[in-house]
Amino acid sequence: MDRGEDKHAVDVGKYISKNGRFKSFVYDSREIRTIANNLGLKTDRVRAELRKLGYCLIMNNNGRMVWKRGGVFI
């Protein structure tokens, strides 16, 4: 793994930890795009970094796909 990949994981981790709205979960579509735009990354890269940080993609009770720390992978 090169240093650039480590930097992206740190950037996504810091961004999520500093934004209170992401404390319990991150919506897969719109919020992933927001994070990607703010960090200058592609959405697929943000999803990959979330996986590295221990987040799993799940469907919530309302039928929406969300990233939550821990859980079952889809």
Secondary structure as UniProt FT lines:
FT   HELIX           3..18
FT   HELIX           20..22
FT   STRAND          26..27
FT   TURN            28..29
FT   HELIX           30..39
FT   HELIX           43..52
FT   TURN            53..54
FT   STRAND          55..59
FT   TURN            61..62
FT   STRAND          65..69
//
